[in-house]
């Protein structure tokens, strides 16, 4: 048996040892879900991996993927606009 706080404490020590900003151990679940969705894994598969009984719980991760997509489009637009301005200037 493991003391329930052991994984969180070990994770905190790992982050500190590697000079990484502190995050809760549970955030790894959020990161996993977001990366899976962002890379095209279907929502039902992510739901099953996370063990969510209700698809609406998993659906909450979609806003992070949509936000990342908007940021990517904005970054690309800025690069293209800057490139266009450099050539015409």
SVG drawing of the C-alpha trace seen along z (x, -y; Angstrom):
<svg xmlns="http://www.w3.org/2000/svg" viewBox="-23 -51 40 53">
<polyline fill="none" stroke="black" stroke-width="0.4" points="0.0,0.0 1.1,-3.5 0.3,-6.6 -2.2,-8.6 -0.1,-11.8 3.1,-10.0 2.7,-10.4 2.0,-14.1 5.0,-14.6 7.3,-12.7 6.0,-14.7 6.7,-18.0 10.2,-16.9 10.8,-15.9 9.6,-19.3 11.8,-21.1 14.8,-18.9 14.5,-19.8 13.7,-23.4 10.2,-23.1 7.3,-25.4 5.1,-23.6 2.0,-21.9 -0.4,-19.6 0.1,-15.9 -3.5,-15.8 -2.6,-18.3 -0.9,-15.4 -4.4,-14.1 -5.4,-17.4 -2.3,-17.6 -2.8,-14.0 -6.4,-14.7 -5.5,-18.0 -2.6,-16.6 -4.7,-13.6 -7.5,-15.8 -5.1,-18.3 -3.5,-15.5 -6.8,-14.1 -7.8,-11.4 -11.6,-11.1 -13.5,-12.4 -14.9,-8.9 -11.4,-7.4 -10.2,-10.2 -13.2,-9.8 -12.5,-6.1 -8.8,-6.7 -9.7,-9.2 -12.4,-7.0 -15.1,-9.6 -18.6,-8.2 -20.1,-11.2 -18.9,-12.6 -19.7,-16.1 -17.0,-15.9 -14.4,-15.1 -16.0,-17.7 -14.6,-20.4 -11.1,-19.8 -12.1,-20.9 -12.0,-24.6 -8.2,-24.2 -7.8,-22.7 -9.9,-25.4 -7.9,-28.1 -4.6,-26.5 -6.0,-26.5 -6.9,-30.2 -3.5,-31.0 -1.8,-29.0 -3.8,-30.9 -3.0,-34.2 0.7,-33.4 0.7,-32.3 -1.2,-35.5 1.4,-37.6 4.3,-35.8 2.7,-36.1 1.8,-39.8 5.3,-40.6 6.8,-38.8 4.5,-40.7 5.3,-44.1 9.1,-43.4 8.9,-42.6 6.8,-45.7 8.8,-48.1"/>
</svg>
